[in-house]
Amino acid sequence: MAVSPVTPPLLAIVLVFRSRPEFDGIDHVTSAVSAYVDSSVEQPLHKACKFGSVALLDRIWNSTVDLEPGGWGLWSVRNLLRSQKLYGKL
C-alpha cells in the first residue's frame, strides 16, 4: 500500500512556531495548527482549477488523508476527491 504524502505546514505557521523554542521537537503541533487555519483546501474545485496551480490541487488532495475510511471526517470536497478512482491518474 502506497503512503500518501503529507501536506506540508503553511510557511507562516512554520515561522511562528520556529520563533518559539518551547515548541521544538513537537512538529505535530505545527501540523495541527496549520491544518486548522489552511482554508485553501476548502476551495471549491472549479475555483481551485481556475488558479491553474497543480500545487494547490495537490495540497487539496494530500489534505484528505485524515478523511480516509475509519477517520472521523464528514463529507467534503476533499473527501469527494478521494472517492474518485480516476483523480490523479490523468
N, C-alpha and C positions, 0 to 999 in steps of 0.2 A: 504494500500500500504506500503510495507516494505521500510525502509530508507536504502540506500546503505551506507556502512561505508566510512568514509572519508580517503583518502590516507594521512598517517602521513607525515609531512615535513621531508626532509633529515636531519640527525643529524648535518652535517656540517653547514647547513643553520641555524638551531636552535641555535647552539653555537655562530655563528657570530652575530645573532640578540640579543641573550641573553646578549652579551657583550656591547650592545648599549642601554643604558637606555631610549633614546628617542623613542625607538620602543616598550616600554612596553604598553600592552593593545591593540595593533593593530595587532593581530595574523593573520589577513587576508593578511598582507604584507609578513609575513614569509611564509605562504602557497603559495602565488602567486609566490614569488621568487623561492621557492622550486619546484613548478610545472614547472617553466620556465627552470631550469637547470637540471631537472631529466630526463636524456636521457635513463635511464634503461627501462622506459615504452615504448620506441620506438623500443626495441629489437625485431627482428623477432621471431615469436613464436617457430620455430624449434630450434633456439639458446637458447631462454629462457628455453625451456623444457630440453635441454642438461645440464643445471645447476642443474637440479633436485631440484629446490627450489620452494616449494609451496608459500613461502613468496613473491618471485619475481612475480610469476603468479598472486597472489592476488593483488600485487601492480599495475600490468598492468590492471587487471580487475577493481579495485577501481578507477583508474585514468580516466576511461571512463565516469564517472558521468557527467562531463561537456560537453560530446558529445551526451547526450541523446536528443531525439526529441525536437525541439524547441530551441536547442542550435545553436551556430554558427560554430561548428567544421566541418571540412571536413572529407572525408573518411580517415580512417587509420586502422591499425591492431587493435588498441584499440576499434575502432568503430565496426569493424567486430565481435569482441568477443561479444559485446552487442547484436548483431543480431542473434547469435547462441543460440537457445532456450535450448539446452541441456548442454551448457557450465556451469560448476559449479554444475550440478546435478548428475554427475557421481561419 
